[in-house]
Amino acid sequence: MIEQIFTCVKTGKVIRPFSSSAQIHCRGYSLPLQRAITDFGADVSFGRIPEKLQEHYGITVPVSSAQAITQKHAHTVKKSQITVEEIPDIDGVELIITEMDGTMIPTVKTTPATDEERIIDRRKTRELGWKEARLSLVRIPEEKNPIIAGTVGTVDDTGKQLLNSAIRAGIGRKTKVHAIGDGATWIVNQVRRLFGESATYLIDFYHLCEYLAAAAPGANSQSRKTWLKQQKKALKKNQVLKVLNNLSPHMELEHIADKLAPVRVCTRYIKNRLEYLDYQGAIEADLPIGSGEIESAHRYVIQERLKLPGAWWTIEKADEMGCIPVW
């Protein structure tokens, strides 16, 4: 349809007399195209969306439109989320696996572009900072595709997302929860608050091994590798006391700072988390002992969406972008 349009001299807005009278609105981009743009916007920076569309569909779209469409749908997803505060009163699936983790993203806060007296250059008044973006992951053991959710909100917001993902996965009153994380207090607290005695929490084995690797004694790399391998075997058999005894002879003096005392730091890390080191039980139950899935999710949800060169996000926009589903 060809339609005559006019531009208002005062406001600069485009006026469409026929569309207004006929109550017809041009969307400009079909829903399938908007879906494709949003999918690319969830995976790559806004500046690369036109390149991806041209490569896959032969369609040319301006960067500004790609950004506007992606952020519009991210906002819609955020607004449409329904949170449930309690586990459903059903038996539920037998077991779910959960993981949570966080990473820092760059944020920016700007003042309004104008006030009562003058136009403000927002580049000169912006405040740059960092905010922790948190991911939660839920998976049923026999399922390949996990349910992933992200937020830049509080730890309780992350907990709500985790609970709602668990409900989507089929959690009930009799469901057991196998939770894995790096030992951060906020993760442990959320797991206990949400799932109580139904949950067992396990420190990420490979995260703990990083502490052991830093504390490994030996005159050369080969001897340190051999020592580390022995400690790994002991941990997998729940021989935690043996590992602590092997660390003890190499403990640094108290006056040495923590950054120069890896043995002391490792020992303290283990002693503060003794109840979360049942690796033997997890291995015998054929359950994961590492949180590799959530680490991988960080790369394609947080890193590729939000941690981009030169990109600074408002907290609201970053929170909405984290809500776009992972397909």
Protein Blocks (a to p, Z undefined) as FASTA:
>chain_A
ZZdddddfklopacdfklmmnopacehiafklmmmmmmmmmmmcfklmmmmmmmmnopac
dfklmmmmmmmmmmmmmmmpccdfbdcdbebjfbdcdddddddddddddddfbdfkbccd
fklmcccddddddddddddfklmbdcddddfbdfklmmmmmmmmmmmnopafklccdddd
ehiaklmmmmmmmnmmmbccdddfklmmmmmmmmpgcjbfklmmmmmmmmmmmmmnopmk
lmmmmmmmmpccfklcfklmmklmmmmmmmmmmmmmcfklmmmnopafbfklmmmmmmmm
mmmmmmcghiacdfklmmmmmmpccZZ
